Amino acid sequence: MFLCSIRRLPRLALRPLSTLTSCNVGTSKPFLPSMLMHNTPSNPLNPLQVQLKPQFEPLQEPISNGGVRMELDSVMRKRRKKMKKHKLRKRRKREKAEKRKLTQGR
């Protein structure tokens, strides 16, 4: 009846397992939220009862030796890579400024 795609969102300690998007079977076109019928007091006998309750799972999983390993998803990897690049750029800029200062002093 419905195909559901699940997108994982990073959080520091907890991450909601799903942001739900419903699609027609056989098409890639997502349903609009207004098209989803909810079980409301005005519409008690609704054939489609969609419950969007976020479930949480811990971001860190324990390792057998007692440590904790971070589960890196693509967003976290990308953020870490950007930060590394940013720090490297800052360091090179600082070194260049120091070198300039030394050569001007001569």
FILO-625638 format. One record per residue: residue number from 1; residue in three letters; x, y, z of N, C-alpha, C in turn. Coordinates in Angstrom, 1 decimal. Example, Ala and Ser with C-alpha at 12.3 -4.5 7.8 and 13.67 -1.06 7.14 Angstrom:
2
R|num|residu|n.X|n.Y|n.Z|ca.X|ca.Y|ca.Z|c.X|c.Y|c.Z
R|1|ala|13.2|-5.7|7.8|12.3|-4.5|7.8|13.2|-3.3|7.8
R|2|ser|12.8|-2.2|7.1|13.7|-1.1|7.1|12.9|0.0|7.9
This chain:
106
R|num|residu|n.X|n.Y|n.Z|ca.X|ca.Y|ca.Z|c.X|c.Y|c.Z
R|1|met|0.8|-1.2|0.0|0.0|0.0|0.0|0.9|1.3|0.0
R|2|phe|1.8|1.4|1.0|2.7|2.5|1.0|4.1|2.0|1.1
R|3|leu|5.0|2.8|0.5|6.4|2.6|0.7|6.9|3.7|1.6
R|4|cys|7.7|3.4|2.5|8.2|4.4|3.4|9.7|4.5|3.3
R|5|ser|10.2|5.7|3.2|11.7|5.8|3.2|12.1|6.4|4.6
R|6|ile|13.2|5.9|5.1|13.6|6.4|6.4|15.0|7.1|6.2
R|7|arg|15.0|8.3|6.8|16.3|9.1|6.7|16.8|9.3|8.1
R|8|arg|18.0|8.9|8.4|18.6|9.1|9.7|19.1|10.5|9.9
R|9|leu|18.8|11.0|11.1|19.3|12.3|11.5|20.3|12.3|12.6
R|10|pro|21.4|12.9|12.5|22.4|12.9|13.6|22.0|13.8|14.8
R|11|arg|22.2|13.3|16.0|22.0|14.1|17.2|23.2|13.8|18.1
R|12|leu|23.4|14.5|19.1|24.6|14.3|20.0|24.5|13.0|20.7
R|13|ala|23.4|12.8|21.5|23.3|11.6|22.2|22.2|10.6|21.7
R|14|leu|21.1|11.2|21.2|20.0|10.4|20.7|19.7|10.8|19.3
R|15|arg|19.2|9.9|18.5|18.9|10.2|17.1|17.5|9.6|16.8
R|16|pro|16.6|10.4|16.3|15.3|9.8|15.9|15.5|8.9|14.7
R|17|leu|14.9|7.7|14.8|15.2|6.7|13.8|14.6|7.1|12.4
R|18|ser|13.5|7.8|12.4|12.9|8.0|11.1|12.2|9.4|11.0
R|19|thr|12.4|9.9|9.8|11.6|11.0|9.3|10.9|10.4|8.2
R|20|leu|9.6|10.3|8.3|8.8|9.4|7.4|8.3|10.2|6.2
R|21|thr|8.5|9.6|5.1|7.9|10.1|3.8|7.1|9.0|3.2
R|22|ser|5.9|9.2|2.9|5.1|8.1|2.3|5.0|8.3|0.8
R|23|cys|5.1|7.2|0.1|5.1|7.3|-1.4|4.1|6.3|-1.9
R|24|asn|3.5|6.5|-3.0|2.6|5.5|-3.7|3.5|4.4|-4.2
R|25|val|3.0|3.2|-4.1|3.7|2.0|-4.6|3.8|2.2|-6.1
R|26|gly|5.0|2.0|-6.6|5.1|2.1|-8.1|5.5|3.5|-8.6
R|27|thr|5.4|4.5|-7.7|5.8|5.8|-8.1|6.8|6.4|-7.1
R|28|ser|7.6|7.4|-7.5|8.5|8.0|-6.6|8.0|9.3|-6.1
R|29|lys|6.7|9.6|-6.4|6.1|10.9|-6.0|5.7|10.8|-4.5
R|30|pro|6.2|11.6|-3.6|5.8|11.5|-2.2|4.4|12.1|-2.0
R|31|phe|3.7|11.6|-1.0|2.4|12.1|-0.7|2.6|13.5|0.0
R|32|leu|1.7|14.4|-0.2|1.7|15.6|0.6|1.1|15.3|2.0
R|33|pro|1.6|16.0|3.0|1.1|15.7|4.4|-0.4|15.9|4.4
R|34|ser|-1.0|16.8|3.6|-2.4|17.0|3.6|-3.2|15.8|3.1
R|35|met|-2.5|15.0|2.2|-3.1|13.8|1.6|-3.2|12.6|2.6
R|36|leu|-2.3|12.7|3.7|-2.4|11.6|4.6|-3.6|11.8|5.5
R|37|met|-4.4|10.8|5.7|-5.6|10.9|6.5|-5.2|10.4|7.9
R|38|his|-5.6|11.2|8.9|-5.3|10.9|10.3|-6.6|10.5|11.0
R|39|asn|-6.5|9.7|12.0|-7.6|9.3|12.8|-7.9|10.4|13.8
R|40|thr|-8.9|11.2|13.5|-9.3|12.3|14.3|-10.7|12.1|14.9
R|41|pro|-11.1|12.9|15.9|-12.5|12.7|16.4|-13.5|12.9|15.3
R|42|ser|-13.3|13.8|14.4|-14.3|14.0|13.3|-14.3|12.9|12.3
R|43|asn|-13.2|12.2|12.2|-13.1|11.1|11.3|-12.6|9.8|12.0
R|44|pro|-13.4|9.2|12.9|-13.0|8.1|13.7|-12.7|6.8|12.9
R|45|leu|-13.4|6.5|11.9|-13.3|5.3|11.2|-12.4|5.5|9.9
R|46|asn|-11.2|5.8|10.1|-10.3|6.1|9.0|-9.6|4.9|8.6
R|47|pro|-9.6|4.5|7.3|-8.9|3.3|6.9|-7.3|3.5|7.0
R|48|leu|-6.9|4.7|6.8|-5.4|5.0|6.9|-5.1|5.6|8.2
R|49|gln|-4.5|4.9|9.1|-4.1|5.5|10.4|-2.6|5.6|10.4
R|50|val|-2.1|6.8|10.2|-0.7|7.0|10.2|-0.2|7.6|11.5
R|51|gln|0.7|6.9|12.1|1.2|7.4|13.4|2.7|7.7|13.2
R|52|leu|3.1|8.9|13.4|4.4|9.4|13.2|5.0|9.6|14.6
R|53|lys|5.5|8.6|15.2|6.1|8.7|16.6|7.6|8.5|16.4
R|54|pro|8.4|9.5|16.7|9.9|9.2|16.5|10.4|8.2|17.6
R|55|gln|11.1|7.3|17.2|11.7|6.3|18.1|13.2|6.7|18.2
R|56|phe|13.8|6.5|19.4|15.1|7.0|19.6|16.1|5.8|19.8
R|57|glu|17.2|5.9|19.2|18.2|4.8|19.4|19.5|5.6|19.8
R|58|pro|20.4|5.0|20.7|21.6|5.7|21.1|22.5|5.8|19.9
R|59|leu|23.2|7.0|19.8|24.2|7.2|18.8|25.5|6.4|19.0
R|60|gln|25.8|6.2|20.2|27.0|5.4|20.5|26.7|4.0|20.9
R|61|glu|27.5|3.1|20.4|27.2|1.7|20.8|28.4|1.1|21.5
R|62|pro|28.2|0.3|22.6|29.3|-0.2|23.4|30.1|-1.2|22.6
R|63|ile|31.4|-1.2|22.9|32.3|-2.2|22.4|32.6|-3.3|23.4
R|64|ser|33.0|-4.5|23.1|33.2|-5.5|24.0|34.3|-5.2|25.0
R|65|asn|35.3|-4.4|24.7|36.3|-4.1|25.7|35.9|-3.0|26.7
R|66|gly|34.7|-2.6|26.6|34.2|-1.6|27.6|34.2|-0.2|27.1
R|67|gly|34.8|0.1|25.9|34.8|1.5|25.4|33.5|1.7|24.6
R|68|val|33.5|2.9|24.1|32.3|3.3|23.3|32.7|3.7|21.9
R|69|arg|32.1|3.2|20.9|32.5|3.6|19.5|31.3|4.4|18.9
R|70|met|31.7|5.6|18.4|30.7|6.5|17.7|30.4|5.9|16.4
R|71|glu|29.1|5.8|16.1|28.6|5.4|14.8|28.6|6.6|13.9
R|72|leu|29.5|6.6|12.9|29.6|7.8|12.0|28.8|7.6|10.8
R|73|asp|27.8|8.4|10.7|27.0|8.4|9.4|27.6|9.4|8.5
R|74|ser|27.1|9.5|7.3|27.7|10.4|6.3|27.8|11.8|6.7
R|75|val|26.7|12.3|7.4|26.7|13.7|7.8|27.8|14.0|8.8
R|76|met|28.0|13.1|9.7|29.1|13.3|10.7|30.5|13.3|10.1
R|77|arg|30.6|12.3|9.1|31.9|12.2|8.4|32.2|13.5|7.6
R|78|lys|31.2|14.0|7.0|31.3|15.2|6.2|31.7|16.4|7.1
R|79|arg|31.0|16.5|8.2|31.2|17.6|9.2|32.7|17.6|9.7
R|80|arg|33.1|16.3|10.0|34.5|16.1|10.6|35.5|16.5|9.5
R|81|lys|35.3|16.1|8.3|36.2|16.4|7.2|36.3|18.0|7.0
R|82|lys|35.1|18.7|7.0|35.1|20.1|6.9|35.9|20.8|8.0
R|83|met|35.7|20.3|9.2|36.4|20.9|10.4|37.9|20.7|10.2
R|84|lys|38.3|19.5|9.8|39.8|19.2|9.6|40.4|20.2|8.6
R|85|lys|39.7|20.4|7.5|40.1|21.2|6.4|40.2|22.7|6.9
R|86|his|39.2|23.1|7.7|39.2|24.5|8.2|40.4|24.7|9.1
R|87|lys|40.6|23.8|10.0|41.8|23.9|11.0|43.1|24.0|10.2
R|88|leu|43.2|23.1|9.2|44.5|23.1|8.4|44.7|24.5|7.7
R|89|arg|43.6|25.0|7.1|43.6|26.3|6.4|44.1|27.4|7.4
R|90|lys|43.5|27.4|8.6|43.8|28.4|9.6|45.3|28.3|10.0
R|91|arg|45.8|27.0|10.2|47.2|26.8|10.6|48.1|27.3|9.5
R|92|arg|47.8|27.0|8.3|48.7|27.5|7.2|48.7|29.0|7.1
R|93|lys|47.6|29.6|7.3|47.5|31.1|7.2|48.3|31.7|8.4
R|94|arg|48.2|31.1|9.6|49.0|31.6|10.7|50.5|31.4|10.5
R|95|glu|50.9|30.3|9.9|52.3|30.0|9.6|52.8|31.0|8.6
R|96|lys|52.0|31.3|7.5|52.4|32.2|6.5|52.6|33.6|7.1
R|97|ala|51.7|34.0|8.0|51.8|35.4|8.7|53.1|35.4|9.5
R|98|glu|53.4|34.4|10.2|54.6|34.4|11.0|55.9|34.5|10.2
R|99|lys|55.8|33.7|9.0|57.0|33.8|8.1|57.1|35.2|7.5
R|100|arg|56.0|35.8|7.2|56.1|37.2|6.7|56.6|38.1|7.7
R|101|lys|56.2|37.9|8.9|56.7|38.8|10.0|58.2|38.6|10.2
R|102|leu|58.7|37.4|10.1|60.2|37.1|10.3|61.0|37.8|9.1
R|103|thr|60.5|37.7|7.9|61.2|38.2|6.7|61.2|39.7|6.7
R|104|gln|60.1|40.3|7.3|60.1|41.8|7.3|61.0|42.4|8.4
R|105|gly|61.3|41.6|9.4|62.2|42.1|10.5|63.6|42.1|10.1
R|106|arg|64.0|41.5|9.0|65.4|41.4|8.6|65.8|42.7|7.9
